[in-house]
Amino acid sequence: MPDPEQIFLEPDDGIPNSPLPVLIYRAACPEGAAALEGLFLRNGWSGLWRDGVFDFHHYHSRGHEVLGVAAGSARLALGGPGGRDIDVTAGDVLVLPAGTGHRRIGASSGFLVVGGYPPGQEGDICRPPATPEQRRRIASLPLPDSDPVLGDDGLTRLWKNLPS
């Protein structure tokens, strides 16, 4: 599988974002929700859920998040009002570092996402502006031991070995 797209986002309008990049694996798992769940579980990500993406800007302070598009397509805003809009389709997988703002701008009928978190982390729903406590919690979160798509090779290389 080719390296994922990497999107770096600056803090924006009360959304902390992260110095770590958002990772987007295009067409990583086009076989649907059950296949995405199996992939994430095999690679050590849990707390799985099936739903959509909220239509308001939010972020998570208690966990990094994986979003796998199981069906349909959508346009998402990443990083807040001044961030970046992207199109996603069935099979795409996004890995959002804690603090990354995201929202659904629009979606096709039947748009479905499988989401999850590294062990011991969860997806609280935070709306801007970020408090000092939320910023501290985000900064103190450990990096995942594995990548939800590539297993041991992905995040180890892409997040843990970023140049300073």
C-alpha positions as CSV (number, residue, x, y, z in Angstrom):
1,M,0.0,0.0,0.0
2,P,1.4,3.5,-0.8
3,D,2.1,6.0,1.9
4,P,-1.0,7.9,3.0
5,E,-1.6,11.5,2.2
6,Q,-0.5,13.7,5.1
7,I,-2.3,16.9,6.0
8,F,-0.7,19.3,8.6
9,L,-3.1,21.7,10.3
10,E,-2.5,24.8,12.4
11,P,-4.7,25.7,15.4
12,D,-7.8,27.4,14.1
13,D,-10.7,29.3,15.6
14,G,-10.4,27.6,19.0
15,I,-9.7,24.2,17.6
16,P,-6.3,23.0,18.8
17,N,-5.5,20.6,15.9
18,S,-2.1,18.8,16.3
19,P,1.5,19.0,15.1
20,L,1.0,15.4,13.9
21,P,-0.5,15.1,10.4
22,V,-3.9,13.7,9.5
23,L,-3.2,10.5,7.5
24,I,-5.5,9.6,4.6
25,Y,-5.3,6.1,3.1
26,R,-7.2,6.1,-0.1
27,A,-9.0,2.9,-1.1
28,A,-7.4,1.1,1.8
29,C,-10.4,-1.2,2.5
30,P,-13.3,-1.0,0.0
31,E,-15.0,-4.2,1.2
32,G,-17.4,-2.5,3.7
33,A,-18.0,-2.0,7.4
34,A,-17.3,-5.5,8.6
35,A,-13.9,-5.6,6.7
36,L,-13.0,-2.2,8.2
37,E,-13.9,-3.4,11.7
38,G,-11.7,-6.5,11.2
39,L,-8.8,-4.4,9.9
40,F,-8.9,-2.0,12.8
41,L,-9.3,-4.8,15.4
42,R,-6.4,-6.8,13.9
43,N,-4.2,-3.7,14.2
44,G,-5.1,-3.1,17.8
45,W,-7.7,-0.3,17.5
46,S,-11.0,-0.8,19.5
47,G,-14.0,1.0,20.8
48,L,-15.5,0.6,17.3
49,W,-18.7,2.3,16.3
50,R,-20.8,2.7,13.1
51,D,-22.4,6.1,12.2
52,G,-21.7,9.2,10.2
53,V,-19.7,12.4,11.0
54,F,-21.3,15.3,12.9
55,D,-22.1,18.3,10.8
56,F,-20.5,20.7,13.3
57,H,-16.9,21.4,14.1
58,H,-15.6,19.2,16.9
59,Y,-12.5,17.4,18.1
60,H,-11.5,14.8,20.6
61,S,-9.3,15.4,23.7
62,R,-9.3,11.9,25.0
63,G,-8.2,9.9,22.0
64,H,-6.7,9.7,18.5
65,E,-9.4,8.5,16.1
66,V,-9.7,6.4,13.0
67,L,-12.5,6.9,10.5
68,G,-13.1,4.3,7.8
69,V,-15.6,5.2,5.1
70,A,-17.7,2.0,4.8
71,A,-20.3,3.2,2.3
72,G,-21.1,6.3,0.2
73,S,-19.1,9.5,0.0
74,A,-18.8,12.8,1.8
75,R,-17.1,16.2,1.9
76,L,-15.4,16.8,5.2
77,A,-13.8,19.9,6.7
78,L,-10.6,19.2,8.6
79,G,-9.0,21.6,11.1
80,G,-11.8,24.1,11.6
81,P,-13.3,26.9,9.6
82,G,-9.9,27.9,8.1
83,G,-8.8,24.3,7.6
84,R,-9.0,22.1,4.6
85,D,-12.0,20.5,2.9
86,I,-11.5,17.0,1.5
87,D,-13.6,14.4,-0.4
88,V,-13.8,10.9,0.9
89,T,-15.4,7.8,-0.6
90,A,-16.0,4.2,0.4
91,G,-12.7,2.5,1.3
92,D,-10.9,5.6,2.4
93,V,-9.5,5.6,6.0
94,L,-8.5,8.7,7.9
95,V,-6.4,8.8,11.1
96,L,-7.0,11.9,13.1
97,P,-4.6,12.9,15.8
98,A,-6.3,14.1,19.0
99,G,-7.4,17.7,18.8
100,T,-8.0,17.6,15.0
101,G,-11.2,19.5,14.1
102,H,-13.5,17.7,11.8
103,R,-17.1,18.0,10.5
104,R,-19.3,16.8,7.7
105,I,-20.1,19.4,5.0
106,G,-22.3,17.1,3.0
107,A,-22.7,13.4,2.2
108,S,-24.3,11.0,-0.2
109,S,-27.3,8.9,0.9
110,G,-26.1,5.9,2.9
111,F,-22.9,7.5,4.0
112,L,-21.5,5.2,6.7
113,V,-18.3,5.5,8.8
114,V,-16.6,2.9,11.1
115,G,-14.7,4.7,13.8
116,G,-12.4,3.6,16.6
117,Y,-9.6,4.5,19.0
118,P,-6.3,3.1,20.3
119,P,-6.5,1.0,23.4
120,G,-7.4,3.0,26.5
121,Q,-8.5,6.1,24.5
122,E,-12.0,7.4,23.6
123,G,-13.7,10.0,21.5
124,D,-15.2,12.6,23.7
125,I,-17.0,15.3,21.7
126,C,-15.4,18.7,22.2
127,R,-16.6,21.9,20.5
128,P,-14.4,25.0,20.2
129,P,-12.9,26.8,21.9
130,A,-10.5,24.4,23.6
131,T,-9.9,24.9,27.3
132,P,-6.4,24.8,28.8
133,E,-7.3,21.5,30.4
134,Q,-8.3,20.0,27.0
135,R,-5.1,21.2,25.5
136,R,-3.0,19.6,28.3
137,R,-4.9,16.3,27.9
138,I,-4.3,16.3,24.2
139,A,-0.6,17.0,24.6
140,S,-0.3,14.2,27.2
141,L,-2.0,11.4,25.2
142,P,0.4,8.6,24.2
143,L,0.9,7.8,20.6
144,P,-0.8,4.6,19.4
145,D,1.4,1.5,19.3
146,S,0.1,0.6,15.9
147,D,-1.4,2.1,12.8
148,P,-5.1,1.0,12.2
149,V,-4.3,0.2,8.5
150,L,-0.7,-0.8,8.3
151,G,-0.2,-2.3,11.8
152,D,3.2,-1.9,13.3
153,D,4.8,-0.1,10.4
154,G,2.5,2.9,9.8
155,L,2.3,5.3,12.7
156,T,5.7,4.2,14.1
157,R,7.2,5.6,10.9
158,L,4.8,8.5,10.1
159,W,4.1,10.0,13.5
160,K,6.8,8.9,15.9
161,N,9.7,9.7,13.5
162,L,8.7,13.2,12.3
163,P,11.6,15.5,11.8
164,S,11.9,18.1,14.5
